[in-house]
Amino acid sequence: MAIDRVPVPLLMRMASHPLRWTLLTELAASDRRVRELVATVGEPQNLVSYHLRLLRSAGLVTVRRSNFDGRDSYYHLDLARCGTAFAEAASALHPALTPTAAPPYGMPGGAVLFLCTGNSARSPMAAALLRHRSGGRVEAASAGSHPKSALHPNAVRVMREDYDIDLSGHRTTPLSAVVDRRFDYVITLCDKVREVPRDHGSAETAHWSLPDPAASGDSYPEFRRIAAELDIRNRQLLTLLTPLTTDRRNDHVQQRN
């Protein structure tokens, strides 16, 4: 008697391939371009592009055209979709594996710097949202390589209306003002800023390829969309900060001893 085979969840089919799993883990750390992924995994570009297409078709990976060089595209891992897919796959295996609650963030701490060009929208919104989500336990700062004279009014508005955060008194900050400060994470939000090599010391670095909402013709919905994506990514970042800063505290203790 033949036994009907149970369909394998899509995520398991995607993640079980060694190259696709490697691509997923690379994109979990930072948004990447195809050529960067090719260099990291050591496989031909056509093969990497093929597996990226499969991951995109599964809804696990998205792609966005670079706002600095339109010939480039950045791939991004949709962690929220991955989390849902993992939970669905676990539940399909056994009901006892169904997650009952999201894991707690614990007590995040540390220092994070967000960088973009004008420091008028993306980076100050990201810093404000991270401070808000961490209850002030994370020291979040922002700066721009070529800061504008003031925050964009729509950035101030969306923080006030959607997140009850007041940025009305915030001033833009040049990169030179934070260059001597120590950070656990340095995150670039602008593709142009990312292209300029900088020494961030021992800080972990990542890139979130997000378009400038002001480039959309000052469309308020675009500011809201970018703020919402920053909020999602910050929540995911919080899960990394506690072990990261704890390890570094231990390193500092060992160095003093």
MILOLUM-289451 format. One line per 10 residues: their letters; for each residue x, y, z of N, C-alpha, C, O. Coordinates in Angstrom, 1 decimal, m for minus. Example, Ala and Ser with C-alpha at 12.3 -4.5 7.8 and 13.67 -1.06 7.14 Angstrom:
2
AS) 13.2:m5.7:7.8:12.3:m4.5:7.8:13.2:m3.3:7.8:14.2:m3.3:8.5  12.8:m2.2:7.1:13.7:m1.1:7.1:12.9:0.0:7.9:13.4:1.1:8.0
***
This chain:
257
MAIDRVPVPL) 0.8:m1.2:0.0:0.0:0.0:0.0:0.9:1.2:0.0:1.8:1.4:0.9  0.6:2.1:m1.0:1.5:3.3:m1.0:1.0:4.3:0.0:m0.1:4.4:0.3  2.0:5.0:0.6:1.8:6.0:1.6:1.8:7.4:0.9:2.8:7.7:0.2  0.8:8.1:1.1:0.8:9.5:0.5:1.9:10.3:1.2:2.0:10.4:2.4  2.7:10.9:0.3:3.8:11.7:0.8:3.3:13.1:1.3:2.4:13.7:0.7  3.8:13.5:2.5:3.4:14.8:3.0:4.2:15.9:2.3:5.4:15.8:2.2  3.5:16.9:1.8:4.2:18.0:1.1:5.3:18.7:2.0:5.0:19.0:3.2  6.4:18.9:1.5:7.5:19.5:2.2:7.2:21.0:2.2:7.0:21.6:1.1  7.2:21.7:3.4:7.0:23.2:3.4:8.0:23.9:2.5:9.1:23.5:2.4  7.5:24.9:1.9:8.3:25.7:0.9:9.6:26.2:1.5:10.7:26.1:0.9
LMRMASHPLR) 9.6:26.6:2.8:10.8:27.1:3.4:11.8:26.0:3.5:13.0:26.3:3.3  11.4:24.8:3.9:12.4:23.7:4.0:13.0:23.4:2.7:14.2:23.1:2.6  12.2:23.5:1.6:12.7:23.2:0.3:13.7:24.3:m0.1:14.7:24.0:m0.8  13.5:25.5:0.3:14.4:26.6:m0.1:15.6:26.5:0.8:16.8:26.6:0.2  15.5:26.4:2.1:16.6:26.5:3.0:17.5:25.3:3.0:18.6:25.3:3.5  17.0:24.1:2.6:17.8:22.9:2.6:18.9:22.8:1.7:19.8:22.0:1.8  18.9:23.7:0.6:20.0:23.7:m0.3:21.1:24.5:0.3:21.0:25.6:0.7  22.4:23.9:0.3:23.5:24.5:0.9:23.8:26.0:0.4:24.1:26.8:1.2  23.7:26.2:m0.9:24.0:27.5:m1.4:22.9:28.5:m1.0:23.2:29.6:m0.6  21.7:28.1:m1.1:20.6:29.0:m0.7:20.7:29.3:0.8:20.4:30.5:1.2
WTLLTELAAS) 21.0:28.3:1.6:21.2:28.6:3.0:22.3:29.6:3.3:22.2:30.5:4.1  23.4:29.5:2.5:24.5:30.4:2.7:24.1:31.8:2.3:24.4:32.8:2.9  23.3:31.9:1.2:22.8:33.2:0.7:21.9:33.8:1.8:21.9:35.0:2.1  21.0:33.0:2.4:20.1:33.5:3.4:20.9:34.0:4.6:20.6:35.1:5.2  21.9:33.3:5.0:22.7:33.7:6.2:23.5:35.0:5.9:23.7:35.9:6.8  24.0:35.1:4.7:24.7:36.4:4.3:23.7:37.6:4.3:24.1:38.6:4.8  22.5:37.4:3.8:21.5:38.5:3.7:20.9:38.8:5.1:20.4:39.8:5.3  21.1:37.8:6.0:20.6:38.1:7.4:21.5:39.1:8.0:21.0:39.8:9.0  22.7:39.3:7.6:23.6:40.2:8.2:23.5:41.6:7.6:23.7:42.6:8.3  23.2:41.7:6.3:23.2:43.0:5.7:22.7:42.8:4.3:22.7:41.7:3.7
DRRVRELVAT) 22.1:43.9:3.7:21.7:43.9:2.3:23.0:43.8:1.5:24.0:44.4:1.8  22.9:43.0:0.4:24.0:42.8:m0.5:23.7:42.9:m1.9:22.5:42.7:m2.3  24.7:43.2:m2.7:24.6:43.2:m4.2:25.0:41.8:m4.7:25.7:41.0:m4.0  24.6:41.5:m5.9:24.9:40.1:m6.4:26.4:39.9:m6.4:26.9:38.8:m6.0  27.2:40.8:m6.9:28.6:40.6:m7.0:29.3:40.4:m5.6:30.3:39.7:m5.5  28.7:41.0:m4.6:29.2:40.7:m3.3:28.9:39.3:m2.8:29.7:38.7:m2.2  27.7:38.9:m3.1:27.4:37.5:m2.8:28.2:36.5:m3.6:28.6:35.5:m3.0  28.4:36.8:m4.8:29.3:35.9:m5.7:30.7:35.8:m5.1:31.2:34.7:m5.0  31.3:36.9:m4.6:32.6:36.9:m4.0:32.6:36.1:m2.7:33.6:35.4:m2.4  31.5:36.2:m2.0:31.5:35.6:m0.7:31.3:34.0:m0.8:32.0:33.3:m0.1
VGEPQNLVSY) 30.4:33.6:m1.6:30.1:32.2:m1.7:31.1:31.4:m2.7:31.2:30.2:m2.7  31.8:32.2:m3.6:32.7:31.6:m4.5:32.1:30.7:m5.6:32.6:29.7:m6.0  30.9:31.2:m6.0:30.2:30.5:m7.1:29.9:31.4:m8.3:29.9:32.6:m8.1  29.7:30.9:m9.5:29.4:31.7:m10.6:28.2:32.6:m10.4:27.3:32.3:m9.7  28.2:33.8:m11.1:27.1:34.7:m10.9:25.8:34.2:m11.4:24.8:34.4:m10.8  25.8:33.4:m12.5:24.6:32.9:m13.0:23.9:31.9:m12.0:22.7:31.8:m11.9  24.8:31.2:m11.3:24.2:30.2:m10.3:23.7:30.9:m9.1:22.6:30.6:m8.6  24.4:32.0:m8.7:23.9:32.8:m7.5:22.6:33.5:m7.9:21.7:33.5:m7.1  22.5:34.0:m9.1:21.3:34.7:m9.5:20.1:33.8:m9.6:19.0:34.1:m9.3  20.4:32.6:m10.1:19.3:31.5:m10.2:18.7:31.3:m8.8:17.5:31.2:m8.7
HLRLLRSAGL) 19.6:31.0:m7.8:19.1:30.7:m6.5:18.4:31.9:m5.8:17.5:31.8:m5.0  18.9:33.1:m6.1:18.3:34.3:m5.6:16.9:34.4:m6.2:15.9:34.9:m5.5  16.7:34.1:m7.5:15.4:34.1:m8.0:14.4:33.2:m7.3:13.2:33.5:m7.1  14.9:32.0:m7.0:14.1:31.0:m6.3:13.7:31.6:m4.9:12.5:31.4:m4.5  14.6:32.2:m4.2:14.3:32.7:m2.9:13.4:33.9:m3.0:12.5:34.1:m2.1  13.5:34.7:m4.1:12.5:35.8:m4.3:11.1:35.2:m4.6:10.1:35.7:m4.1  11.1:34.1:m5.4:9.8:33.6:m5.7:9.1:33.0:m4.5:7.9:32.9:m4.4  9.9:32.6:m3.5:9.3:32.0:m2.3:8.9:33.2:m1.3:8.4:32.9:m0.2  9.2:34.4:m1.6:8.9:35.5:m0.8:9.8:35.7:0.4:9.5:36.5:1.3  11.0:35.0:0.4:11.9:35.2:1.5:12.9:36.3:1.3:13.5:36.8:2.2
VTVRRSNFDG) 13.1:36.7:0.0:14.1:37.7:m0.3:13.5:38.7:m1.2:12.7:38.3:m2.1  13.8:40.0:m1.0:13.3:41.0:m1.9:14.5:41.7:m2.5:15.6:41.6:m2.1  14.3:42.5:m3.6:15.3:43.2:m4.2:14.9:44.7:m4.5:13.7:44.9:m4.8  15.9:45.6:m4.3:15.6:47.0:m4.5:16.7:47.6:m5.3:17.9:47.4:m5.0  16.3:48.4:m6.3:17.3:49.1:m7.1:18.1:50.1:m6.3:17.5:50.8:m5.5  19.4:50.2:m6.4:20.2:51.1:m5.7:19.8:52.5:m6.0:19.6:52.9:m7.2  19.7:53.4:m5.0:19.4:54.8:m5.2:20.6:55.6:m5.5:20.6:56.8:m5.7  21.8:55.0:m5.5:23.1:55.7:m5.9:23.5:55.3:m7.3:23.8:56.2:m8.1  23.5:54.1:m7.6:23.9:53.6:m8.9:22.8:52.7:m9.4:22.6:51.5:m9.0  22.0:53.2:m10.3:20.8:52.5:m10.8:21.1:51.2:m11.5:20.2:50.4:m11.8
RDSYYHLDLA) 22.4:50.9:m11.8:22.8:49.6:m12.4:22.9:48.5:m11.4:22.9:47.4:m11.8  22.9:48.9:m10.1:23.1:48.0:m9.0:21.7:47.7:m8.4:20.8:48.6:m8.4  21.6:46.5:m7.8:20.4:46.2:m6.9:20.9:45.6:m5.6:21.9:44.9:m5.6  20.2:45.9:m4.6:20.5:45.3:m3.3:19.4:44.2:m2.9:18.2:44.5:m3.1  19.9:43.1:m2.5:19.0:42.0:m2.0:18.8:42.1:m0.5:19.8:42.4:0.2  17.6:41.9:m0.1:17.3:42.0:1.4:16.5:40.8:1.8:15.6:40.3:1.1  16.9:40.2:3.0:16.2:39.1:3.6:15.0:39.6:4.4:15.2:40.4:5.3  13.8:39.1:4.0:12.6:39.5:4.7:12.5:38.6:6.0:11.9:37.5:5.9  13.1:39.1:7.1:13.1:38.3:8.3:11.7:38.0:8.9:11.5:36.9:9.4  10.8:38.9:8.7:9.4:38.7:9.2:8.8:37.5:8.5:8.2:36.7:9.1
RCGTAFAEAA) 9.0:37.5:7.2:8.4:36.4:6.4:9.1:35.1:6.7:8.5:34.1:6.8  10.4:35.1:6.9:11.2:34.0:7.3:10.7:33.4:8.6:10.5:32.2:8.8  10.5:34.3:9.6:10.0:33.9:10.9:8.6:33.2:10.8:8.4:32.1:11.4  7.7:33.7:10.0:6.4:33.1:9.8:6.6:31.8:9.1:5.9:30.8:9.5  7.4:31.7:8.1:7.6:30.4:7.4:8.2:29.4:8.3:7.8:28.2:8.2  9.2:29.7:9.1:9.8:28.8:10.0:8.7:28.2:11.0:8.7:27.0:11.3  7.9:29.1:11.5:6.9:28.7:12.5:5.9:27.8:11.8:5.5:26.8:12.4  5.5:28.1:10.5:4.6:27.2:9.8:5.2:25.9:9.6:4.5:24.8:9.7  6.5:25.8:9.2:7.1:24.5:9.0:7.2:23.7:10.3:7.0:22.5:10.2  7.5:24.4:11.4:7.6:23.7:12.7:6.2:23.1:13.0:6.2:22.0:13.5
SALHPALTPT) 5.2:23.9:12.9:3.8:23.4:13.2:3.4:22.3:12.3:2.7:21.4:12.7  3.9:22.3:11.0:3.5:21.2:10.1:4.2:19.9:10.6:3.6:18.8:10.3  5.3:20.0:11.2:6.0:18.8:11.7:5.3:18.2:13.0:5.1:17.0:13.0  5.0:19.1:13.9:4.3:18.6:15.1:3.7:19.8:15.8:4.3:20.9:15.9  2.5:19.7:16.3:1.8:20.8:16.9:2.5:21.4:18.2:2.4:22.5:18.5  3.3:20.5:18.8:4.0:20.9:20.0:5.1:21.9:19.7:5.6:22.6:20.6  5.5:22.0:18.4:6.5:22.9:18.0:6.0:24.3:17.6:6.7:25.2:17.3  4.7:24.4:17.7:4.0:25.7:17.4:4.5:26.8:18.4:4.3:26.6:19.6  5.1:27.9:18.0:5.5:28.9:19.0:4.3:29.5:19.6:3.3:29.9:19.0  4.4:29.7:21.0:3.3:30.3:21.7:3.4:31.8:21.9:2.5:32.5:22.1
AAPPYGMPGG) 4.7:32.2:21.8:4.9:33.7:22.0:6.3:34.0:21.4:7.2:33.2:21.3  6.4:35.2:21.0:7.7:35.7:20.5:8.7:35.7:21.6:8.4:36.1:22.7  10.0:35.4:21.3:11.0:35.4:22.3:11.2:36.9:22.8:11.2:37.8:21.9  11.5:37.1:24.1:11.7:38.4:24.6:13.0:39.0:24.1:14.0:38.3:23.8  13.1:40.3:24.0:14.3:41.0:23.6:15.3:41.0:24.7:16.5:41.2:24.5  14.8:40.8:26.0:15.8:40.9:27.1:16.0:42.4:27.4:15.2:43.2:27.3  17.3:42.6:27.7:17.7:44.0:28.1:18.7:44.5:27.1:19.9:44.4:27.4  18.3:45.0:26.0:19.2:45.4:25.0:20.0:46.6:25.4:19.5:47.4:26.3  21.2:46.7:25.0:22.0:47.9:25.3:23.1:48.1:24.2:23.0:47.4:23.2  24.0:49.0:24.4:25.0:49.3:23.5:24.8:50.6:22.7:23.9:51.4:23.1
AVLFLCTGNS) 25.5:50.8:21.7:25.5:52.0:20.9:25.5:51.7:19.4:26.2:50.9:18.9  24.6:52.4:18.7:24.4:52.2:17.3:24.4:53.5:16.6:23.8:54.5:17.0  25.1:53.6:15.4:25.2:54.8:14.6:24.5:54.5:13.3:24.9:53.5:12.6  23.6:55.3:12.9:23.0:55.2:11.6:23.5:56.4:10.7:23.6:57.5:11.1  23.9:56.0:9.5:24.5:56.9:8.5:23.7:57.0:7.2:23.3:56.0:6.7  23.6:58.3:6.8:23.0:58.5:5.4:23.7:59.8:4.9:24.7:60.3:5.5  23.2:60.3:3.8:23.9:61.5:3.2:23.4:62.8:3.9:24.3:63.5:4.5  22.1:63.1:3.9:21.6:64.4:4.4:21.3:64.4:5.8:21.2:65.5:6.4  21.2:63.2:6.5:20.8:63.2:7.9:19.5:64.0:8.2:19.3:64.5:9.3  18.6:64.0:7.2:17.4:64.8:7.4:16.1:63.9:7.4:15.0:64.4:7.7
ARSPMAAALL) 16.2:62.6:7.2:15.1:61.7:7.2:15.4:60.3:7.7:15.0:60.0:8.9  16.0:59.5:6.9:16.2:58.1:7.2:17.0:57.9:8.5:16.5:57.2:9.4  18.2:58.5:8.6:19.0:58.2:9.8:18.4:58.7:11.1:18.5:58.0:12.1  17.9:60.0:11.2:17.4:60.4:12.4:16.1:59.7:12.8:15.8:59.4:14.0  15.3:59.2:11.8:14.1:58.4:12.1:14.6:57.1:12.7:14.0:56.6:13.7  15.6:56.5:12.1:16.1:55.2:12.6:16.6:55.3:14.0:16.3:54.4:14.8  17.4:56.3:14.3:17.9:56.4:15.6:16.8:56.7:16.7:16.8:56.1:17.7  15.8:57.5:16.3:14.7:57.8:17.2:13.9:56.6:17.5:13.5:56.3:18.6  13.6:55.8:16.5:12.8:54.5:16.6:13.6:53.5:17.5:12.9:52.8:18.3  14.9:53.4:17.3:15.6:52.4:18.1:15.7:52.8:19.6:15.5:52.0:20.4
RHRSGGRVEA) 15.9:54.1:19.8:15.8:54.6:21.2:14.4:54.3:21.8:14.3:53.9:23.0  13.4:54.5:21.0:12.0:54.3:21.5:11.8:52.8:21.8:11.3:52.5:22.8  12.2:52.0:20.9:11.9:50.5:21.0:12.7:49.9:22.1:12.3:48.9:22.7  13.9:50.5:22.4:14.7:49.9:23.5:14.5:50.5:24.9:15.1:50.2:25.8  13.5:51.5:24.9:13.2:52.1:26.1:14.4:53.0:26.6:14.6:53.3:27.8  15.2:53.5:25.6:16.3:54.4:26.0:17.6:53.6:26.4:18.6:54.3:26.7  17.5:52.3:26.4:18.7:51.5:26.8:19.8:51.4:25.7:20.9:51.2:26.0  19.4:51.6:24.5:20.3:51.7:23.4:20.7:53.1:23.1:19.8:54.0:22.9  22.0:53.4:23.0:22.4:54.7:22.6:22.5:54.8:21.1:23.4:54.3:20.5  21.5:55.4:20.5:21.3:55.5:19.1:21.6:56.9:18.6:21.1:57.9:19.1
ASAGSHPKSA) 22.5:57.0:17.6:22.9:58.3:17.1:22.8:58.2:15.6:22.7:57.1:15.0  22.8:59.4:14.9:22.7:59.4:13.5:23.6:60.6:13.0:23.9:61.5:13.7  24.0:60.5:11.7:24.9:61.5:11.1:24.8:61.4:9.6:24.3:60.4:9.1  25.3:62.4:9.0:25.2:62.5:7.5:26.6:62.9:7.0:27.3:63.7:7.5  26.9:62.3:5.8:28.2:62.7:5.2:28.1:64.2:4.7:29.1:64.9:4.6  26.9:64.6:4.2:26.7:66.0:3.8:25.3:66.4:4.4:24.3:66.5:3.6  25.3:66.7:5.7:24.0:67.0:6.3:23.3:68.2:5.8:24.0:69.2:5.5  22.0:68.1:5.7:21.2:69.3:5.3:21.0:70.2:6.5:21.4:69.9:7.6  20.4:71.3:6.3:20.3:72.4:7.3:19.3:72.0:8.4:19.4:72.5:9.5  18.3:71.1:8.1:17.3:70.8:9.0:16.6:69.5:8.6:16.8:69.0:7.5
LHPNAVRVMR) 15.9:68.8:9.6:15.2:67.6:9.3:14.1:68.0:8.3:13.5:69.1:8.3  13.7:67.0:7.5:12.6:67.1:6.6:11.3:67.2:7.4:11.1:66.4:8.4  10.4:68.2:7.1:9.2:68.3:7.9:8.3:67.0:8.0:7.7:66.7:9.0  8.4:66.2:6.9:7.6:65.0:6.9:8.2:63.9:7.8:7.5:63.1:8.4  9.5:64.0:8.0:10.2:63.0:9.0:9.7:63.4:10.4:9.4:62.5:11.2  9.7:64.7:10.7:9.2:65.1:12.0:7.7:64.7:12.2:7.3:64.3:13.3  7.0:64.9:11.1:5.5:64.6:11.2:5.2:63.1:11.4:4.4:62.8:12.3  5.9:62.3:10.7:5.6:60.9:10.8:6.0:60.3:12.1:5.4:59.4:12.7  7.1:60.8:12.7:7.5:60.4:14.0:6.5:60.8:15.1:6.2:60.1:16.0  6.0:62.0:14.9:5.0:62.5:15.9:3.6:61.8:15.7:3.1:61.3:16.7
EDYDIDLSGH) 3.2:61.6:14.5:1.8:61.1:14.3:1.7:59.6:14.5:0.7:59.1:15.0  2.8:58.9:14.0:2.7:57.4:14.0:3.4:56.8:15.2:3.0:55.6:15.6  4.3:57.5:15.8:5.1:56.8:16.9:5.2:57.7:18.2:5.8:57.3:19.2  4.5:58.8:18.2:4.5:59.7:19.4:5.9:60.1:19.8:6.2:60.1:21.0  6.8:60.4:18.8:8.2:60.8:19.1:8.4:62.2:18.6:8.0:62.5:17.4  8.9:63.0:19.4:9.1:64.4:19.1:10.5:64.7:18.6:11.4:64.7:19.3  10.6:65.0:17.3:11.9:65.4:16.7:12.0:66.8:16.3:12.9:67.2:15.6  11.0:67.6:16.8:11.0:69.0:16.4:12.2:69.8:16.7:12.6:70.8:16.0  12.9:69.4:17.8:14.1:70.1:18.2:15.4:69.5:17.8:16.5:69.9:18.1  15.3:68.5:17.0:16.5:67.7:16.5:17.2:68.5:15.5:16.6:69.1:14.6
RTTPLSAVVD) 18.5:68.5:15.5:19.4:69.1:14.5:20.2:68.1:13.8:20.5:67.0:14.3  20.4:68.3:12.5:21.2:67.4:11.7:22.7:67.4:12.2:23.2:68.4:12.8  23.4:66.3:12.0:24.7:66.1:12.6:25.7:65.6:11.5:25.4:64.7:10.7  26.8:66.3:11.4:27.8:65.8:10.4:28.6:64.6:10.9:28.7:64.4:12.1  29.1:63.8:10.0:29.8:62.6:10.3:31.0:62.9:11.2:31.4:62.1:12.0  31.6:64.1:11.0:32.8:64.5:11.7:32.6:64.6:13.2:33.5:64.5:14.0  31.3:64.8:13.6:30.9:65.0:15.0:30.9:63.7:15.8:30.9:63.8:17.0  30.8:62.6:15.1:30.7:61.3:15.8:31.9:60.4:15.5:31.9:59.2:15.9  32.9:60.9:14.7:33.9:60.0:14.2:34.8:59.4:15.3:35.3:58.3:15.2  34.9:60.1:16.5:35.7:59.6:17.6:34.9:58.8:18.6:35.5:58.3:19.6
RRFDYVITLC) 33.6:58.6:18.4:32.8:57.9:19.4:32.8:56.4:19.0:33.0:56.0:17.9  32.7:55.6:20.0:32.7:54.1:19.9:31.3:53.6:19.7:30.4:53.9:20.6  31.1:52.8:18.7:29.8:52.2:18.5:29.9:50.7:18.4:30.9:50.1:17.9  28.8:50.0:18.8:28.8:48.5:18.6:28.3:48.1:17.2:28.8:47.2:16.6  27.5:49.0:16.6:27.0:48.8:15.3:27.0:50.1:14.5:26.7:51.1:15.1  27.4:50.0:13.3:27.3:51.2:12.3:26.5:50.7:11.1:26.9:49.7:10.5  25.4:51.3:10.9:24.5:50.9:9.9:24.3:52.0:8.8:23.8:53.1:9.2  24.6:51.7:7.6:24.4:52.7:6.5:23.0:52.5:5.9:22.6:51.3:5.7  22.4:53.6:5.7:21.0:53.5:5.1:21.0:54.0:3.7:19.9:53.9:3.0  22.0:54.6:3.2:22.1:55.2:1.9:23.2:54.5:1.1:24.3:54.3:1.5
DKVREVPRDH) 22.8:54.1:m0.1:23.7:53.4:m1.0:24.9:54.2:m1.3:26.0:53.7:m1.5  24.8:55.5:m1.4:25.9:56.4:m1.7:26.9:56.4:m0.6:28.1:56.4:m0.8  26.4:56.6:0.6:27.3:56.6:1.8:28.1:55.3:1.9:29.2:55.3:2.3  27.4:54.2:1.6:28.1:52.9:1.7:29.3:52.7:0.8:30.2:52.0:1.1  29.2:53.4:m0.3:30.3:53.3:m1.3:31.6:53.9:m0.9:32.6:53.7:m1.5  31.6:54.8:0.1:32.8:55.5:0.6:33.4:54.7:1.8:32.8:54.6:2.8  34.6:54.1:1.6:35.2:53.2:2.7:35.5:54.1:3.9:36.0:55.2:3.8  35.1:53.6:5.1:35.4:54.3:6.3:35.8:53.2:7.4:35.4:52.1:7.3  36.7:53.7:8.3:37.1:52.8:9.4:36.2:53.0:10.6:36.2:54.1:11.2  35.5:52.0:10.9:34.6:52.1:12.0:35.1:51.3:13.2:34.3:50.9:14.1
GSAETAHWSL) 36.4:51.0:13.3:37.0:50.4:14.4:36.5:49.0:14.6:36.4:48.2:13.6  36.1:48.6:15.8:35.6:47.3:16.1:34.1:47.1:15.9:33.6:46.0:16.2  33.5:48.1:15.4:32.0:48.1:15.3:31.6:47.0:14.2:32.3:46.9:13.2  30.5:46.4:14.5:29.9:45.5:13.4:29.2:46.5:12.4:28.7:47.6:12.8  29.3:46.2:11.2:28.7:47.0:10.1:27.6:46.3:9.4:27.7:45.1:9.2  26.6:47.0:8.9:25.6:46.4:8.1:25.0:47.5:7.2:25.2:48.7:7.5  24.4:47.1:6.1:23.8:48.1:5.2:22.3:47.7:5.0:21.9:46.6:4.7  21.5:48.8:5.2:20.0:48.7:4.9:19.8:49.6:3.7:19.8:50.8:3.9  19.5:49.0:2.6:19.4:49.8:1.4:17.9:50.3:1.3:17.0:49.6:0.9  17.8:51.6:1.7:16.5:52.2:1.7:16.5:53.5:0.9:17.4:54.3:1.0
PDPAASGDSY) 15.5:53.7:0.1:15.5:54.9:m0.7:15.2:56.2:0.1:14.6:56.0:1.2  15.7:57.3:m0.3:15.4:58.5:0.4:13.9:58.9:0.1:13.5:59.1:m1.0  13.1:59.0:1.2:11.7:59.3:0.9:11.5:60.7:0.4:10.5:60.9:m0.3  12.4:61.6:0.6:12.3:62.9:0.0:12.4:62.9:m1.5:12.0:63.9:m2.1  13.1:61.9:m2.0:13.3:61.8:m3.5:12.0:61.5:m4.2:12.0:61.5:m5.4  11.0:61.1:m3.5:9.7:60.7:m4.1:8.8:61.9:m4.3:7.6:61.7:m4.5  9.3:63.1:m4.3:8.5:64.3:m4.4:7.8:64.7:m3.1:6.7:65.2:m3.1  8.5:64.4:m2.0:8.0:64.8:m0.7:6.7:64.1:m0.3:5.8:64.7:0.3  6.5:62.9:m0.9:5.2:62.1:m0.6:5.2:61.7:0.8:6.1:60.9:1.2  4.2:62.1:1.6:4.1:61.7:3.0:3.9:60.2:3.1:4.5:59.6:4.0
PEFRRIAAEL) 3.1:59.5:2.3:3.0:58.0:2.4:4.4:57.3:2.3:4.6:56.3:2.9  5.3:57.9:1.5:6.6:57.3:1.3:7.4:57.4:2.6:8.1:56.5:3.0  7.3:58.5:3.3:7.9:58.7:4.6:7.4:57.7:5.6:8.1:57.1:6.4  6.1:57.5:5.6:5.5:56.5:6.5:5.9:55.1:6.2:6.2:54.3:7.1  6.1:54.8:4.9:6.5:53.4:4.5:7.9:53.2:5.0:8.2:52.1:5.5  8.8:54.2:4.8:10.2:54.0:5.2:10.3:53.9:6.7:11.1:53.1:7.2  9.6:54.7:7.4:9.6:54.7:8.9:9.1:53.3:9.4:9.7:52.8:10.3  8.1:52.7:8.7:7.6:51.4:9.1:8.7:50.3:8.9:8.8:49.4:9.7  9.4:50.4:7.7:10.4:49.4:7.5:11.6:49.6:8.5:12.1:48.6:8.9  11.9:50.8:8.8:13.0:51.1:9.8:12.6:50.5:11.1:13.4:49.9:11.8
DIRNRQLLTL) 11.3:50.6:11.5:10.9:50.1:12.8:11.0:48.6:12.8:11.4:48.0:13.8  10.6:47.9:11.7:10.7:46.5:11.7:12.1:46.0:11.8:12.5:45.1:12.5  13.0:46.7:11.0:14.4:46.3:11.1:15.0:46.6:12.4:15.9:45.8:12.9  14.6:47.6:13.1:15.2:47.9:14.4:14.7:46.9:15.4:15.5:46.5:16.3  13.5:46.4:15.3:13.1:45.3:16.2:13.9:44.1:16.1:14.2:43.4:17.0  14.3:43.8:14.8:15.1:42.7:14.6:16.5:42.9:15.1:17.2:42.0:15.6  17.0:44.1:15.0:18.3:44.5:15.4:18.4:44.3:16.9:19.5:44.0:17.4  17.4:44.6:17.7:17.4:44.5:19.1:17.8:43.1:19.6:18.4:43.0:20.7  17.4:42.1:18.8:17.7:40.7:19.2:19.2:40.5:19.1:19.7:39.5:19.7  19.9:41.3:18.4:21.4:41.1:18.3:22.2:41.8:19.3:23.3:41.5:19.6
LTPLTTDRRN) 21.6:42.9:19.8:22.4:43.8:20.6:22.9:43.3:21.9:24.0:43.5:22.4  22.0:42.5:22.6:22.3:42.1:23.9:23.5:41.1:23.9:24.5:41.4:24.7  23.5:40.0:23.1:24.7:39.2:23.1:25.9:39.8:22.6:27.0:39.6:23.1  25.8:40.8:21.6:26.9:41.5:21.1:27.6:42.3:22.1:28.8:42.2:22.3  26.8:43.1:22.9:27.4:44.0:23.8:27.9:43.2:25.0:28.9:43.6:25.7  27.3:42.1:25.4:27.7:41.3:26.5:29.1:40.7:26.2:30.0:40.7:27.0  29.3:40.2:25.0:30.6:39.6:24.6:31.6:40.7:24.6:32.8:40.4:25.1  31.3:41.9:24.2:32.3:42.9:24.2:32.7:43.4:25.6:33.8:43.8:25.8  31.7:43.4:26.5:32.0:43.7:27.9:33.0:42.7:28.4:33.9:43.1:29.1  32.8:41.4:28.1:33.7:40.4:28.6:35.1:40.6:28.0:36.1:40.4:28.7
DHVQQRN) 35.1:41.0:26.7:36.4:41.2:26.1:37.2:42.4:26.8:38.4:42.3:27.0  36.4:43.4:27.2:37.0:44.5:27.9:37.6:44.1:29.2:38.6:44.6:29.6  36.8:43.3:29.9:37.3:42.8:31.3:38.6:42.0:31.1:39.5:42.1:31.9  38.6:41.1:30.1:39.8:40.3:29.9:41.0:41.2:29.5:42.1:40.9:29.9  40.7:42.2:28.7:41.9:43.1:28.4:42.4:43.8:29.6:43.6:44.0:29.7  41.5:44.2:30.5:42.0:44.9:31.7:42.7:44.0:32.6:43.7:44.4:33.3  42.3:42.7:32.6:43.1:41.7:33.4:44.4:41.3:32.8:45.1:40.5:33.4
***
